[in-house]
Structures are given as C-alpha cells and as structure tokens.
Amino acid sequence: MEDLVKALEAEDRGHPQLRAGDTVKVHARIVEGDKERIQIFQGIVIRLRGGGNDANFTVRRIASHGIGVERTFLLKSPRVDKIEILRRAKIRRAQLYFMRDVRGKAARLKESRS
C-alpha cells in the first residue's frame, strides 16, 4: 500500500521551503496557442495551504494604478518552473489577509535577519 502512495505522489521539484511573508518570484509557464513562455510573478506569499500533492500558495502583488492581484499556484505543479525567495519577513500570523486592506507604508513587513 505504501508503494502505491509513493507512486502516486508527484516528484519533488526542488522548490525552497516557503513561509507566509516571503517575497518571492514565481516563474510560471504560460501556454499561448502552440507557443510556451515563462512569466515571472513577484509578490508576497500571503498563505500556504494543504500538504503533499495538494499543497498550494497564494502570492499577492500590487499591479499598476494600485490594484492588488492575487494568484494561487500549486506547489508541485509542472507549470511552476522555479521559485526564488528574495526576502523573508518576520510575521506572527499564518495567513496575511490583512495585507488586502493596507496600503503604502502600512503594507511593509519587517525583514527577518535569520
């Protein structure tokens, strides 16, 4: 039975250990017709959910004209090419939903020095 579970689980893609509050660059594969390209989505991880093959994370960034954009990625998806951690923040919550309501200097997170 254990062999069946291991066979069904996706291979480890070598992504770094993510936490809420991390500023990341997610390199996502975008398919447009018969062409494929890599699009970079940079923002703050506001939540991590699930475990195993169903693990996903949500990244929030501020687009042009101050409009917030959130995108959810499957952690073990073949569409996620690479994840780069730019900065880690010192936070005290598991989900950073309050980031949706704050703007400007109030949206800053204190950097973790460890």
MMTF fields as JSON, N, C-alpha, C and O atoms, coordinates in Angstrom:
{
  "mmtfVersion": "1.0.0",
  "mmtfProducer": "UNKNOWN",
  "numBonds": 455,
  "numAtoms": 456,
  "numGroups": 114,
  "numChains": 1,
  "numModels": 1,
  "chainsPerModel": [1],
  "groupsPerChain": [114],
  "chainIdList": ["A"],
  "bondAtomList": [4, 2, 8, 6, 12, 10, 16, 14, 20, 18, 24, 22, 28, 26, 32, 30, 36, 34, 40, 38, 44, 42, 48, 46, 52, 50, 56, 54, 60, 58, 64, 62, 68, 66, 72, 70, 76, 74, 80, 78, 84, 82, 88, 86, 92, 90, 96, 94, 100, 98, 104, 102, 108, 106, 112, 110, 116, 114, 120, 118, 124, 122, 128, 126, 132, 130, 136, 134, 140, 138, 144, 142, 148, 146, 152, 150, 156, 154, 160, 158, 164, 162, 168, 166, 172, 170, 176, 174, 180, 178, 184, 182, 188, 186, 192, 190, 196, 194, 200, 198, 204, 202, 208, 206, 212, 210, 216, 214, 220, 218, 224, 222, 228, 226, 232, 230, 236, 234, 240, 238, 244, 242, 248, 246, 252, 250, 256, 254, 260, 258, 264, 262, 268, 266, 272, 270, 276, 274, 280, 278, 284, 282, 288, 286, 292, 290, 296, 294, 300, 298, 304, 302, 308, 306, 312, 310, 316, 314, 320, 318, 324, 322, 328, 326, 332, 330, 336, 334, 340, 338, 344, 342, 348, 346, 352, 350, 356, 354, 360, 358, 364, 362, 368, 366, 372, 370, 376, 374, 380, 378, 384, 382, 388, 386, 392, 390, 396, 394, 400, 398, 404, 402, 408, 406, 412, 410, 416, 414, 420, 418, 424, 422, 428, 426, 432, 430, 436, 434, 440, 438, 444, 442, 448, 446, 452, 450],
  "bondOrderList": [1, 1, 1, 1, 1, 1, 1, 1, 1, 1, 1, 1, 1, 1, 1, 1, 1, 1, 1, 1, 1, 1, 1, 1, 1, 1, 1, 1, 1, 1, 1, 1, 1, 1, 1, 1, 1, 1, 1, 1, 1, 1, 1, 1, 1, 1, 1, 1, 1, 1, 1, 1, 1, 1, 1, 1, 1, 1, 1, 1, 1, 1, 1, 1, 1, 1, 1, 1, 1, 1, 1, 1, 1, 1, 1, 1, 1, 1, 1, 1, 1, 1, 1, 1, 1, 1, 1, 1, 1, 1, 1, 1, 1, 1, 1, 1, 1, 1, 1, 1, 1, 1, 1, 1, 1, 1, 1, 1, 1, 1, 1, 1, 1],
  "groupList": [{"groupName": "MET", "atomNameList": ["N", "CA", "C", "O"], "elementList": ["N", "C", "C", "O"], "formalChargeList": [0, 0, 0, 0], "bondAtomList": [1, 0, 2, 1, 3, 2], "bondOrderList": [1, 1, 2], "singleLetterCode": "M", "chemCompType": "L-PEPTIDE LINKING"}, {"groupName": "GLU", "atomNameList": ["N", "CA", "C", "O"], "elementList": ["N", "C", "C", "O"], "formalChargeList": [0, 0, 0, 0], "bondAtomList": [1, 0, 2, 1, 3, 2], "bondOrderList": [1, 1, 2], "singleLetterCode": "E", "chemCompType": "L-PEPTIDE LINKING"}, {"groupName": "ASP", "atomNameList": ["N", "CA", "C", "O"], "elementList": ["N", "C", "C", "O"], "formalChargeList": [0, 0, 0, 0], "bondAtomList": [1, 0, 2, 1, 3, 2], "bondOrderList": [1, 1, 2], "singleLetterCode": "D", "chemCompType": "L-PEPTIDE LINKING"}, {"groupName": "LEU", "atomNameList": ["N", "CA", "C", "O"], "elementList": ["N", "C", "C", "O"], "formalChargeList": [0, 0, 0, 0], "bondAtomList": [1, 0, 2, 1, 3, 2], "bondOrderList": [1, 1, 2], "singleLetterCode": "L", "chemCompType": "L-PEPTIDE LINKING"}, {"groupName": "VAL", "atomNameList": ["N", "CA", "C", "O"], "elementList": ["N", "C", "C", "O"], "formalChargeList": [0, 0, 0, 0], "bondAtomList": [1, 0, 2, 1, 3, 2], "bondOrderList": [1, 1, 2], "singleLetterCode": "V", "chemCompType": "L-PEPTIDE LINKING"}, {"groupName": "LYS", "atomNameList": ["N", "CA", "C", "O"], "elementList": ["N", "C", "C", "O"], "formalChargeList": [0, 0, 0, 0], "bondAtomList": [1, 0, 2, 1, 3, 2], "bondOrderList": [1, 1, 2], "singleLetterCode": "K", "chemCompType": "L-PEPTIDE LINKING"}, {"groupName": "ALA", "atomNameList": ["N", "CA", "C", "O"], "elementList": ["N", "C", "C", "O"], "formalChargeList": [0, 0, 0, 0], "bondAtomList": [1, 0, 2, 1, 3, 2], "bondOrderList": [1, 1, 2], "singleLetterCode": "A", "chemCompType": "L-PEPTIDE LINKING"}, {"groupName": "ARG", "atomNameList": ["N", "CA", "C", "O"], "elementList": ["N", "C", "C", "O"], "formalChargeList": [0, 0, 0, 0], "bondAtomList": [1, 0, 2, 1, 3, 2], "bondOrderList": [1, 1, 2], "singleLetterCode": "R", "chemCompType": "L-PEPTIDE LINKING"}, {"groupName": "GLY", "atomNameList": ["N", "CA", "C", "O"], "elementList": ["N", "C", "C", "O"], "formalChargeList": [0, 0, 0, 0], "bondAtomList": [1, 0, 2, 1, 3, 2], "bondOrderList": [1, 1, 2], "singleLetterCode": "G", "chemCompType": "PEPTIDE LINKING"}, {"groupName": "HIS", "atomNameList": ["N", "CA", "C", "O"], "elementList": ["N", "C", "C", "O"], "formalChargeList": [0, 0, 0, 0], "bondAtomList": [1, 0, 2, 1, 3, 2], "bondOrderList": [1, 1, 2], "singleLetterCode": "H", "chemCompType": "L-PEPTIDE LINKING"}, {"groupName": "PRO", "atomNameList": ["N", "CA", "C", "O"], "elementList": ["N", "C", "C", "O"], "formalChargeList": [0, 0, 0, 0], "bondAtomList": [1, 0, 2, 1, 3, 2], "bondOrderList": [1, 1, 2], "singleLetterCode": "P", "chemCompType": "L-PEPTIDE LINKING"}, {"groupName": "GLN", "atomNameList": ["N", "CA", "C", "O"], "elementList": ["N", "C", "C", "O"], "formalChargeList": [0, 0, 0, 0], "bondAtomList": [1, 0, 2, 1, 3, 2], "bondOrderList": [1, 1, 2], "singleLetterCode": "Q", "chemCompType": "L-PEPTIDE LINKING"}, {"groupName": "THR", "atomNameList": ["N", "CA", "C", "O"], "elementList": ["N", "C", "C", "O"], "formalChargeList": [0, 0, 0, 0], "bondAtomList": [1, 0, 2, 1, 3, 2], "bondOrderList": [1, 1, 2], "singleLetterCode": "T", "chemCompType": "L-PEPTIDE LINKING"}, {"groupName": "ILE", "atomNameList": ["N", "CA", "C", "O"], "elementList": ["N", "C", "C", "O"], "formalChargeList": [0, 0, 0, 0], "bondAtomList": [1, 0, 2, 1, 3, 2], "bondOrderList": [1, 1, 2], "singleLetterCode": "I", "chemCompType": "L-PEPTIDE LINKING"}, {"groupName": "PHE", "atomNameList": ["N", "CA", "C", "O"], "elementList": ["N", "C", "C", "O"], "formalChargeList": [0, 0, 0, 0], "bondAtomList": [1, 0, 2, 1, 3, 2], "bondOrderList": [1, 1, 2], "singleLetterCode": "F", "chemCompType": "L-PEPTIDE LINKING"}, {"groupName": "ASN", "atomNameList": ["N", "CA", "C", "O"], "elementList": ["N", "C", "C", "O"], "formalChargeList": [0, 0, 0, 0], "bondAtomList": [1, 0, 2, 1, 3, 2], "bondOrderList": [1, 1, 2], "singleLetterCode": "N", "chemCompType": "L-PEPTIDE LINKING"}, {"groupName": "SER", "atomNameList": ["N", "CA", "C", "O"], "elementList": ["N", "C", "C", "O"], "formalChargeList": [0, 0, 0, 0], "bondAtomList": [1, 0, 2, 1, 3, 2], "bondOrderList": [1, 1, 2], "singleLetterCode": "S", "chemCompType": "L-PEPTIDE LINKING"}, {"groupName": "TYR", "atomNameList": ["N", "CA", "C", "O"], "elementList": ["N", "C", "C", "O"], "formalChargeList": [0, 0, 0, 0], "bondAtomList": [1, 0, 2, 1, 3, 2], "bondOrderList": [1, 1, 2], "singleLetterCode": "Y", "chemCompType": "L-PEPTIDE LINKING"}],
  "groupTypeList": [0, 1, 2, 3, 4, 5, 6, 3, 1, 6, 1, 2, 7, 8, 9, 10, 11, 3, 7, 6, 8, 2, 12, 4, 5, 4, 9, 6, 7, 13, 4, 1, 8, 2, 5, 1, 7, 13, 11, 13, 14, 11, 8, 13, 4, 13, 7, 3, 7, 8, 8, 8, 15, 2, 6, 15, 14, 12, 4, 7, 7, 13, 6, 16, 9, 8, 13, 8, 4, 1, 7, 12, 14, 3, 3, 5, 16, 10, 7, 4, 2, 5, 13, 1, 13, 3, 7, 7, 6, 5, 13, 7, 7, 6, 11, 3, 17, 14, 0, 7, 2, 4, 7, 8, 5, 6, 6, 7, 3, 5, 1, 16, 7, 16],
  "groupIdList": [1, 2, 3, 4, 5, 6, 7, 8, 9, 10, 11, 12, 13, 14, 15, 16, 17, 18, 19, 20, 21, 22, 23, 24, 25, 26, 27, 28, 29, 30, 31, 32, 33, 34, 35, 36, 37, 38, 39, 40, 41, 42, 43, 44, 45, 46, 47, 48, 49, 50, 51, 52, 53, 54, 55, 56, 57, 58, 59, 60, 61, 62, 63, 64, 65, 66, 67, 68, 69, 70, 71, 72, 73, 74, 75, 76, 77, 78, 79, 80, 81, 82, 83, 84, 85, 86, 87, 88, 89, 90, 91, 92, 93, 94, 95, 96, 97, 98, 99, 100, 101, 102, 103, 104, 105, 106, 107, 108, 109, 110, 111, 112, 113, 114],
  "secStructList": [7, 2, 2, 2, 2, 2, 2, 2, 1, 7, 7, 7, 7, 7, 7, 7, 7, 7, 7, 6, 6, 7, 3, 3, 3, 3, 3, 3, 3, 3, 3, 3, 6, 6, 3, 3, 3, 3, 3, 3, 3, 3, 3, 3, 3, 3, 3, 3, 3, 7, 7, 4, 4, 4, 7, 3, 3, 3, 3, 3, 3, 3, 7, 4, 4, 4, 7, 3, 3, 3, 3, 3, 3, 3, 6, 6, 7, 6, 6, 3, 3, 3, 3, 3, 3, 3, 3, 7, 5, 7, 7, 1, 7, 1, 7, 7, 4, 4, 4, 4, 6, 7, 7, 4, 4, 4, 4, 7, 7, 7, 5, 7, 7, 7],
  "xCoordList": [0.825, 0.0, 0.868, 0.56, 1.947, 2.827, 3.491, 3.726, 3.79, 4.384, 3.42, 3.844, 2.124, 1.108, 1.044, 0.948, 1.097, 1.045, 2.269, 2.148, 3.452, 4.67, 4.639, 5.154, 4.041, 3.966, 3.03, 3.263, 1.969, 1.0, 1.462, 1.027, 2.336, 2.812, 3.732, 4.51, 3.618, 4.456, 5.898, 6.158, 6.826, 8.235, 8.515, 7.853, 9.505, 9.907, 10.587, 11.534, 10.119, 10.624, 11.779, 12.291, 12.186, 13.341, 13.061, 13.975, 11.821, 11.493, 11.931, 11.963, 12.272, 12.681, 11.489, 10.335, 11.781, 10.738, 10.109, 10.783, 8.832, 8.133, 7.456, 7.078, 7.309, 6.556, 5.733, 6.056, 4.675, 3.903, 4.8, 5.566, 4.711, 5.535, 6.761, 7.437, 7.058, 8.202, 7.878, 6.77, 8.84, 8.714, 9.376, 10.562, 8.608, 9.082, 8.9, 8.083, 9.688, 9.495, 9.101, 9.865, 7.914, 7.441, 7.554, 6.929, 8.342, 8.499, 7.464, 7.62, 6.4, 5.293, 5.3, 5.54, 5.036, 4.954, 3.562, 2.555, 3.522, 2.269, 2.213, 3.158, 1.097, 0.924, -0.052, -1.183, 0.403, -0.433, -0.444, 0.502, -1.51, -1.589, -0.596, -0.648, 0.309, 1.321, 2.663, 3.637, 2.714, 3.951, 3.883, 2.803, 5.043, 5.136, 6.2, 7.251, 5.913, 6.877, 6.837, 5.93, 7.841, 7.934, 7.521, 8.037, 6.585, 6.152, 6.508, 6.243, 7.104, 7.513, 6.448, 6.044, 5.998, 5.013, 5.704, 6.024, 5.939, 6.654, 5.709, 4.954, 5.743, 4.886, 5.15, 6.151, 4.234, 4.348, 3.454, 2.294, 3.991, 3.195, 2.269, 2.738, 0.947, 0.021, -0.574, -1.133, -0.466, -0.949, -0.371, -0.039, -0.262, 0.116, -1.011, -1.523, -1.398, -2.498, -2.153, -1.455, -2.648, -2.556, -1.162, -0.236, -1.049, 0.22, 0.257, -0.762, 1.389, 1.519, 1.335, 1.884, 0.564, 0.352, -0.6, -0.595, -1.41, -2.419, -1.934, -2.719, -0.685, -0.174, -0.206, 0.204, -0.699, -0.7, -0.367, -0.429, -0.014, 0.32, -0.223, -0.328, -0.567, -1.119, -0.129, 0.395, 0.118, 1.057, 0.262, -0.571, 0.53, -0.167, 0.852, 1.924, 0.506, 1.345, 0.45, -0.744, 1.026, 0.298, 0.644, 1.797, -0.359, -0.173, -0.27, -0.241, -0.382, -0.424, -1.684, -2.722, -1.583, -2.666, -3.144, -4.294, -2.284, -2.61, -3.593, -4.19, -3.776, -4.727, -3.993, -2.968, -4.523, -3.916, -4.305, -5.467, -3.337, -3.571, -3.063, -1.922, -3.914, -3.521, -3.582, -4.481, -2.609, -2.578, -2.192, -1.253, -2.911, -2.658, -1.959, -2.387, -0.881, -0.09, -0.095, -0.045, -0.154, 0.077, 1.573, 2.341, 1.998, 3.419, 4.133, 5.259, 3.501, 4.144, 3.677, 3.779, 3.171, 2.687, 3.849, 4.851, 3.723, 4.755, 4.732, 5.676, 3.685, 3.598, 4.464, 4.826, 4.792, 5.679, 7.099, 7.516, 7.835, 9.185, 10.192, 10.998, 10.141, 11.126, 10.531, 9.708, 10.95, 10.544, 11.808, 12.651, 11.936, 13.079, 12.585, 11.624, 13.235, 12.899, 13.822, 15.044, 13.228, 14.004, 14.251, 15.306, 13.245, 13.333, 12.363, 11.294, 12.73, 11.857, 11.427, 12.219, 10.171, 9.646, 9.366, 9.067, 9.47, 9.176, 7.694, 7.272, 6.907, 5.461, 4.982, 5.712, 3.753, 3.192, 1.859, 1.105, 1.565, 0.307, 0.573, 1.592, -0.351, -0.207, -0.712, -0.142, -1.776, -2.293, -2.282, -2.671, -1.841, -1.683, -2.807, -2.554, -4.04, -5.18, -5.299, -5.933, -4.701, -4.758, -4.023, -4.243, -3.153, -2.415, -3.349, -2.979, -4.545, -5.507, -6.034, -6.458, -6.013, -6.623, -5.629, -6.033, -4.345, -3.367, -2.71, -2.6, -2.278, -1.658, -0.391, -0.243, 0.505, 1.679, 2.605, 2.959, 3.001, 3.946, 3.356, 4.1, 2.049, 1.412, 1.548, 1.397, 1.832, 1.944, 3.353, 3.623, 4.256, 5.615, 5.654, 4.934, 6.491, 6.727, 8.174, 9.07, 8.396, 9.747, 10.555, 10.094, 11.75, 12.591, 13.167, 13.585, 13.179, 13.772, 15.268, 15.692, 16.067, 17.519, 18.15, 19.364, 17.319, 17.881, 18.026, 18.485],
  "yCoordList": [-1.2, 0.0, 1.264, 2.243, 1.223, 2.372, 2.657, 3.815, 1.603, 1.782, 2.481, 3.273, 2.199, 2.833, 4.331, 5.143, 4.687, 6.105, 6.834, 7.936, 6.224, 6.852, 6.991, 7.968, 6.024, 6.084, 7.193, 7.814, 7.439, 8.459, 9.872, 10.829, 10.015, 11.344, 11.89, 11.158, 13.192, 13.839, 13.893, 13.9, 13.93, 14.012, 15.38, 16.37, 15.408, 16.649, 17.545, 17.116, 18.769, 19.646, 20.521, 21.35, 20.347, 21.087, 22.539, 23.362, 22.879, 24.253, 24.517, 23.595, 25.773, 26.09, 26.027, 26.029, 25.972, 25.938, 27.323, 28.284, 27.433, 28.719, 28.946, 28.002, 30.232, 30.642, 31.863, 32.565, 32.107, 33.327, 34.516, 34.469, 35.565, 36.753, 36.801, 37.827, 35.713, 35.704, 36.514, 36.431, 37.293, 37.941, 37.015, 36.706, 36.576, 35.551, 35.984, 36.849, 35.354, 35.428, 34.028, 33.08, 33.892, 32.598, 32.609, 33.434, 31.705, 31.565, 30.551, 29.35, 31.04, 30.181, 30.015, 30.968, 28.805, 28.531, 28.894, 28.471, 29.682, 30.124, 29.545, 29.686, 28.889, 28.321, 29.204, 29.424, 29.706, 30.542, 29.906, 30.056, 29.202, 28.503, 27.358, 26.471, 27.372, 26.322, 26.777, 26.025, 28.012, 28.527, 28.489, 28.538, 28.401, 28.381, 29.376, 29.493, 30.1, 31.074, 31.065, 30.503, 31.699, 31.811, 33.226, 34.205, 33.326, 34.623, 34.685, 33.738, 35.787, 35.943, 36.732, 37.813, 36.177, 36.819, 37.061, 36.108, 38.324, 38.666, 39.292, 40.203, 38.809, 39.357, 38.698, 38.005, 38.926, 38.412, 37.191, 37.211, 36.132, 34.934, 35.278, 35.574, 35.242, 35.576, 34.338, 34.434, 33.168, 31.963, 30.717, 30.702, 29.673, 28.336, 27.412, 27.53, 26.491, 25.59, 24.173, 23.942, 23.24, 21.828, 21.266, 21.936, 20.014, 19.327, 18.248, 17.952, 17.676, 16.623, 17.163, 18.208, 16.454, 16.866, 18.051, 18.746, 18.288, 19.351, 20.67, 21.613, 20.765, 21.988, 23.13, 22.967, 24.285, 25.46, 26.696, 26.684, 27.759, 29.012, 30.159, 30.068, 31.247, 32.427, 33.573, 33.863, 34.217, 35.339, 36.585, 36.563, 37.679, 38.949, 40.002, 40.111, 40.77, 41.888, 43.061, 42.889, 44.248, 45.452, 45.747, 46.022, 45.687, 45.957, 47.463, 48.25, 47.853, 49.276, 49.932, 49.286, 51.191, 52.015, 51.509, 51.744, 50.819, 50.409, 49.269, 49.085, 48.5, 47.386, 46.133, 45.757, 45.489, 44.277, 43.072, 42.922, 42.213, 41.0, 39.818, 39.817, 38.813, 37.601, 36.434, 36.342, 35.544, 34.369, 33.167, 33.238, 32.067, 30.851, 29.842, 29.599, 29.26, 28.283, 26.959, 26.935, 25.864, 24.554, 24.389, 24.656, 23.949, 23.87, 22.85, 23.096, 21.713, 20.645, 20.594, 19.554, 21.701, 21.732, 21.798, 22.46, 21.119, 21.267, 22.65, 23.01, 23.42, 24.778, 25.767, 26.824, 25.426, 26.27, 25.815, 24.737, 26.649, 26.283, 26.45, 25.557, 27.611, 27.913, 28.908, 29.743, 28.82, 29.777, 30.346, 29.601, 31.672, 32.35, 33.142, 33.903, 32.968, 33.758, 34.969, 34.829, 36.165, 37.399, 37.916, 38.477, 37.716, 38.289, 37.556, 37.134, 37.405, 36.765, 37.821, 38.68, 37.75, 38.72, 38.054, 36.862, 38.854, 38.399, 38.662, 39.813, 37.595, 37.746, 36.897, 36.038, 37.14, 36.412, 35.762, 35.371, 35.646, 35.052, 34.017, 34.068, 33.078, 32.04, 32.528, 32.188, 33.322, 33.906, 35.419, 35.968, 36.079, 37.54, 38.23, 39.042, 37.906, 38.505, 39.999, 40.704, 40.508, 41.942, 42.753, 43.959, 42.112, 42.819, 43.322, 44.208, 42.763, 43.209, 44.601, 45.316, 44.997, 46.256, 47.394, 48.554, 47.084, 48.131, 48.616, 47.874, 49.87, 50.481, 51.207, 51.58, 51.403, 52.238, 51.729, 50.55, 52.624, 52.256, 51.263, 50.515, 51.239, 50.289, 48.856, 47.914, 48.685, 47.347, 46.776, 45.698, 47.482, 46.971, 45.874, 45.932, 44.881, 43.816, 43.9, 44.175, 43.661, 43.733, 42.527, 41.388, 42.798, 41.741, 40.87, 41.365, 39.563, 38.61, 38.538, 38.398, 38.632, 38.647, 37.267, 37.119, 36.245, 34.9, 34.12, 32.978],
  "zCoordList": [0.0, 0.0, 0.0, -0.679, 0.765, 0.848, -0.499, -0.845, -1.257, -2.58, -3.522, -4.365, -3.392, -4.225, -3.939, -4.86, -2.663, -2.285, -2.829, -3.365, -2.694, -3.202, -4.714, -5.257, -5.398, -6.855, -7.32, -8.357, -6.552, -6.945, -6.613, -7.253, -5.623, -5.265, -6.356, -6.968, -6.577, -7.597, -7.105, -5.902, -8.049, -7.685, -7.065, -7.376, -6.188, -5.547, -6.582, -7.242, -6.728, -7.772, -7.277, -8.029, -6.035, -5.526, -5.204, -5.25, -4.88, -4.51, -3.079, -2.264, -2.759, -1.388, -0.43, -0.858, 0.854, 1.878, 1.978, 2.349, 1.655, 1.673, 3.016, 3.71, 3.369, 4.551, 4.167, 3.209, 4.914, 4.705, 5.032, 5.995, 4.247, 4.448, 3.552, 3.488, 2.86, 1.949, 0.698, 0.168, 0.23, -1.069, -2.075, -1.959, -3.063, -3.987, -5.436, -5.753, -6.304, -7.743, -8.183, -8.002, -8.757, -9.244, -10.758, -11.424, -11.3, -12.74, -13.205, -12.984, -13.852, -14.266, -15.78, -16.522, -16.219, -17.656, -18.146, -17.578, -19.207, -19.815, -21.222, -21.999, -21.547, -22.883, -23.648, -23.215, -24.791, -25.662, -27.036, -27.811, -27.331, -28.611, -28.632, -27.78, -29.598, -29.682, -29.102, -29.13, -28.575, -28.001, -26.473, -25.883, -25.856, -24.402, -23.965, -24.595, -22.868, -22.362, -20.841, -20.226, -20.252, -18.795, -18.4, -18.939, -17.453, -16.946, -15.464, -14.723, -15.029, -13.638, -12.892, -13.32, -11.765, -10.896, -9.562, -8.852, -9.209, -7.988, -6.992, -7.333, -5.754, -4.719, -3.374, -3.191, -2.433, -1.074, -0.925, -1.337, -0.34, -0.051, 1.108, 2.207, 0.873, 1.953, 2.607, 3.699, 1.96, 2.618, 1.97, 0.785, 2.78, 2.334, 2.767, 3.88, 1.888, 2.233, 1.831, 0.845, 2.6, 2.259, 2.423, 2.881, 2.033, 2.11, 1.046, 0.423, 0.84, -0.158, -1.563, -1.91, -2.368, -3.757, -3.877, -4.893, -2.86, -2.929, -2.351, -2.252, -1.974, -1.366, -2.378, -3.528, -1.936, -2.801, -1.983, -0.753, -2.685, -2.02, -2.849, -4.072, -2.16, -2.811, -2.698, -1.622, -3.833, -3.904, -4.269, -5.176, -3.546, -3.795, -4.208, -3.613, -5.226, -5.642, -5.996, -6.243, -6.02, -6.401, -7.857, -8.191, -8.707, -10.132, -10.371, -9.425, -11.62, -11.946, -11.382, -11.241, -11.071, -10.523, -9.166, -8.795, -8.42, -7.056, -6.931, -5.871, -7.984, -7.943, -7.472, -8.04, -6.43, -5.904, -6.741, -7.12, -7.031, -7.812, -7.0, -6.539, -6.828, -6.13, -7.093, -7.929, -6.964, -7.824, -6.979, -6.187, -7.144, -6.392, -7.295, -8.423, -6.785, -7.526, -6.777, -5.547, -7.515, -6.926, -6.748, -7.672, -5.566, -5.27, -6.149, -6.584, -6.417, -7.182, -8.625, -9.275, -9.127, -10.498, -11.489, -11.221, -12.629, -13.658, -14.312, -15.015, -14.094, -14.635, -13.845, -14.361, -12.601, -11.8, -12.081, -11.656, -12.802, -13.226, -12.096, -11.836, -11.421, -10.394, -9.42, -9.798, -8.151, -7.129, -6.504, -6.005, -6.532, -5.917, -4.717, -4.826, -3.576, -2.387, -2.367, -2.305, -2.422, -2.428, -1.014, -0.72, -0.13, 1.206, 2.112, 1.672, 3.368, 4.36, 5.373, 5.761, 5.795, 6.749, 8.085, 8.159, 9.134, 10.492, 10.722, 10.829, 10.797, 10.935, 12.1, 12.595, 12.537, 13.667, 13.316, 14.208, 12.032, 11.592, 10.517, 9.829, 10.379, 9.358, 8.01, 6.973, 8.015, 6.781, 6.905, 7.936, 5.87, 5.905, 5.141, 4.252, 5.489, 4.794, 5.053, 4.267, 6.146, 6.431, 5.374, 5.263, 4.595, 3.547, 2.445, 1.675, 2.369, 1.355, 1.661, 0.752, 2.932, 3.35, 3.558, 3.635, 3.65, 3.94, 2.652, 1.676, 2.67, 1.501, 1.925, 3.089, 1.001, 1.224, 2.311, 2.333, 3.221, 4.268, 5.257, 5.89, 5.402, 6.321, 5.825, 6.602, 4.544, 3.956, 4.062, 3.531, 4.743, 4.888, 5.94, 6.937, 5.714, 6.681, 7.134, 6.336, 8.422, 8.953, 8.47, 8.537, 7.991, 7.424, 8.535, 9.582, 8.283, 9.206, 8.95, 7.803, 9.996, 9.853, 9.984, 9.84, 10.259, 10.451, 9.186, 9.215]
}
